[in-house]
């Protein structure tokens, strides 16, 4: 069974939403995560297979044009707001791509919570193939009950990634800078999808 929920939440509401949904009583450069196995070691404690497996999926923060540019001043601010939103969410691992802007987007959260950043071992050829390969790699290494932050891209990358992680086809997902998708997979295979926004509207997104 798959359920899609669309909503816009203030930053302070997000940790409460995750805590309630997971059944809790109250939820640059790459880090040390290796490309094989899993890089568990964040703020989420020991994952339990009885809990949902949770994925937060966002687009990297704002950057200037170029082949592989770092995030810009606006992007640095958004990365801080992402850390504000997820600091209490119990993220076990941050997963980035080969592009430096994804690791930089996750760095403030990593620094605050000592959560490792792992760069997915895939090389870009096309956005859809790139996302498909990373989704398959992530499913193979996934720890049931763990919580992940996946930092990706627009151009259908995040949509394809989420479908590979179990989301139902539902049109473009996490295409804008302020978009955040939460995918929760229960132990019985039930998937719930919440589509949120954080950090305010970007100057680079269409108005």
Secondary structure, DSSP 8 states (H G I E B T S, - for coil): -EEEEE----HHHHHHHHHHHTT--------SB-SSS----STT-S--TTS-EEEEEEE---B-SSSS--B-HHHHHHHHHHHHHHTTTT--EEEE-SSHHHHHHHHHHHHHHT-EEEE-S---S-HHHHHHHHHHHHHHH--TT-EEEEEE-TTTHHHHHHHHTT----S--S-STTEEEEEEE-TTS-EEEEEEE-S---TTS--
